[in-house]
Amino acid sequence: MTRSDGPDIFSPAKLGPVRLRNRTIKAATYENMARDGLVTDPLIDFHVAHARGGVAMTTVAYCAVAPDGRTDGHQIVWRDEAMPGLRKLTDAVHDAGAAISAQIGHSGPVNNGKSTGTRPIAPSRHFNKQFFRAVGPATREDITRVVKAHGNAARMAIDAGFDAVEVHLGHNYLASSFLSPKLNRRDDKYGGSLQNRARLALEILHEVREAAQDRLGIITKLNMDDGVPGGFWIDEACQVAQWIEESGTVDALEMTAGSSLLNPMYLFKGDSPIAEFAAAVPEPVRSGIKLVGKHVLREYPYYDGYLLDDALQIRAAVDMPMILLGGVTNKQTMDRAMAEGFEFVAMGRALLREPDLINRIAADSAVRSLCNHNNKCMTTIFTGTRCVLVPQDLPSPIPGESSSTRAVTRVP
């Protein structure tokens, strides 16, 4: 139900135990600025820029709970060696005036095993067309290990100084792939009915809450739909959201959409940069993108607040705090989100274009983002995520990358 008077987007708010200076969050956008799983100065500078730009909290993407939970070999994975750099990162963001969240999860079938040197897992046997290899089904031992790894990640996040974690249940990463009837064809207690397919996600959230208690804010990023026939759909998402609320494990719910495996552009809307993707990767992947790219990287029209109407169905199903993601680029959309009952907004591409956009909107409510949704920022994940419309020196490519170790897209 629409609220006539929502809170001011620039008013302080609490997310679980965390007090935020306003209601804007820098969404997770895979930075590809870590090296060998460790924090670098460019990664710190990236998040400090957003903190100084006015967001209440910036989200570090993507921090894998296990080595086989990465999508590529350079991603941060929770381990002792990473802790000094993570603490340096959180201290720097705090000094810049913002809170900081770590996106935690397991990539499952999105893992590029050749890059990570690990065995990808999925709910059922799956052939990954991006990497041209089959992925085997997760064993019960794999499932137990992954659930416990999420709890360990939450404990390490606390020790590293993070204010919150965002548990990744979207984009057909492992937990999301279990939710999907298209990808999950198991006949045990983790497959079949929605209750069974949601079991892994709920076990992960229980483990994170048990580990974090009230020392971290806990967000979960949940798909509303996979964007493919036979995939997870919004009616099931409403039920899963209700189960999450009943479990008491989460402080805020952020709804997303699309599949890194099956339909990556479904989340982003706007232009599909097929030529730029092809130029960013070596042969033979380049030729493959040119040949079939329009079938894999489909275009969807962009409009402000493009996930709002679907997210309102979830909003009507639960009472817990929610974060609106998708096409939040101006004060008008922010105000509408607040009026519709959302407590926070998350912003991605608009802040890549202008890290100081929040400060500028706070000073002048008529300011609108310069982002034109050409989505060419997606192709920069191979060299360090950025807006291509902002002139700057490019970071060095990942050493030793080849066509067999690069993904076409990674959706945080």
Salt bridges, closest charged atoms under 4 A:
GLU31 OE2 - HIS47 NE2 2.81
ASP36 OD1 - HIS74 ND1 3.87
ASP41 OD1 - LYS88 NZ 3.31
ASP68 OD1 - HIS106 NE2 3.08
ASP68 OD2 - ARG145 NH2 2.91
ASP72 OD2 - ARG410 NH1 3.44
GLU81 OE1 - ARG79 NH1 3.97
ASP91 OD1 - ARG87 NH1 3.59
ASP142 OD2 - ARG119 NH2 3.02
ASP142 OD1 - ARG145 NH2 3.19
ASP163 OD2 - HIS94 NE2 2.69
GLU166 OE2 - LYS221 NZ 3.98
ASP188 OD2 - ARG140 NE 3.42
ASP188 OD2 - ARG186 NH2 2.81
GLU236 OE2 - ARG197 NH2 2.65
ASP251 OD1 - ARG209 NH2 3.20
GLU254 OE2 - LYS221 NZ 3.63
GLU276 OE2 - LYS376 NZ 3.50
ASP304 OD2 - ARG368 NH2 2.96
ASP309 OD1 - ARG336 NH2 3.80
ASP335 OD1 - LYS331 NZ 3.00
GLU340 OE2 - ARG336 NE 3.68
GLU343 OE1 - ARG315 NH1 3.31
GLU354 OE2 - ARG360 NH1 2.52
GLU401 OE1 - ARG406 NE 3.01
